Amino acid sequence: NLRLTPAQKRNLGKKLDDVTDYLSEKKIVGTPEARFNKVSKIYNGFEDQLQGFLKEQDDLGTFVPRQKLVDDLEGLKAQYVNHRDSIAIDRQIDNAITTLKKNYQDEAKLTGLNEFKRSTYNSAYNAAGDKVNDAVEHEIADVVRQNIVDAIPEGATINGKSYLEFNEEYGKAIQARRLLDIARSRKQVGFLGKLVSIAVGSGIGTSAGGVVGAAAGAGIGPVVAEQVAGSATRSAVGATSQLVSELLKPEVLETFGRALIPVIRRELQKEQQRQ
C-alpha cells in the first residue's frame, strides 16, 4: 500500500503497477520509511555505477548541449501555468537554469550533469522541505536525467548490461523512491491497520476495563497499528482470505475477544465496496 490518493493512482497508471512489481521482486517490505531507506540504498548503488559509466562517455566526447537543457526546463514551466504557486515555481526553475548556465558554456559534460541531477533529486526528499517545491525539484531532475539518457550512444553497455536495460531498472528505483516518499509523508493506517488498531484498542480496553480502558485503547490503537500494520505485515498476510485467517487465529481471538469477528466482517464489506 503506497498510500496514494485516487488521483495520484490514475495519473501514474501503469507506472504504479511497475513500481509495486519492482518492490515485490526486490522483496522490499516494512514501513514506508523503512522501504524508502532500502530503495534509496539501491538507488545510490545505481548512481555509483552510472557515474563511472558517464566518465567513460565524457572521455569519448559525449555531451548535452546547454541550450537543450535550458529549453527543456523552460518548457517545464508550462505544466504549472495554472498552479497556485506558479510564480514561485517559475523562480525555482529559473534558479536551476541559472546554475546550469553558470557551470557550462555550450557543452555540458555528463558526469557534471549527473551530479547536478543527483543533488536535485536528493533535495526533493528533504523531510523538512515544502512539498510543492519538492515535486518541482523532482521534475527538474527528471528533465536533466532524460537529457543524459538521450545523449548516450545506441548500443552502449554498463557492467555487462545494455544501457537501456540498466536505465529501465534504474528508472523503477527512482519512481519507487518517489512514491515511497509520498507514502512515508502520509499518516494513513490503511485497511489492515484499522483492524489491528481496533484489535489493539479492544485488547487494552478489555484489560484496563471500563471507559478509561476503552479510551486508552482508542488512543493507543492507531499509534500501534501505524507501527505494526505496515507493508511488512501486509506482504506476509497477503490476500484478504489469508488476512482473515490470521486475525481469526485462536491466540488472536483469545487476546482481543470474539467481538473482533463482526468488526472484521464489517471492514471487509467496506473494503469490497471501495474496490
Disulfide bonds with the S-S distance in Angstrom:
none
